[in-house]
Amino acid sequence: MNLTLKIWRQKNANDKGKMVDYKINDVSPDMSFLEMLDVLNSGLILKGEEPVAFDHDCREGICGSCSLYINGEAHGPDRGVTTCQLHMRKFKDGDTIYIEPFRATAFPVIKDLIVDRSAFDRIQNAGGFISVNTSGNTIDANAIPINKHDADDAFSAATCIGCGACVASCKNSSAMLFVGAKVSQYALLPQGRVEAVDRVKNMVAQMDLEGFGNCTNTGACEVECPKGISLENIARMNREYLFANIKD
């Protein structure tokens, strides 16, 4: 395939940035999207030009660092996949592809297609822990009976990889699906109830402090989430937050 790429180039956080056009030929439909960018960068380096900076790590859909905004969609036109799992067969010969970083005040651009998502780390640090002592007192995993439905929901919430697609897809740049998933994975289990009140209050407070918007239930976050995190987690977080404030 022969493609035209319109890629956001920005030298640093203070640079204005702009879209730059690139032509790339003989792209195999079996390439992943990141492999296609690797080929583009190899060509730019050979010509003595600055390669396009983009984030990646595992390339297995686990780490979430490959997050790109492709043709107006977080992670591109496929569903249930991260950018590294997106293949070029989703595009057609002669297509023009727009590639941008995630756009959110809380995700400032570092360079080109790389954004700073450390706001997510700070939210997790604010409340993502349990105080159950397991040091020298290891307990069998099945020692505490847990309802199968609750265990399944907790596991589903825990599959969130923190890629930020929910934020990029939301018209308000809300992080409530991410925070809801992190709250839910603990709130649904007895081990997480010890810190439940402080956890949800601290994480929500940190989310607001980071500058994320609020949720208006459009559902775009769930649609674009590569792990299919359910909107039910936002509702659960809201219930947990209401209960925490009533309890105080």
Order of alpha helices (4+ residues) and beta strands (2+ residues): beta-beta-alpha-beta-beta-beta-beta-beta-alpha-alpha-alpha-alpha-alpha-alpha-alpha
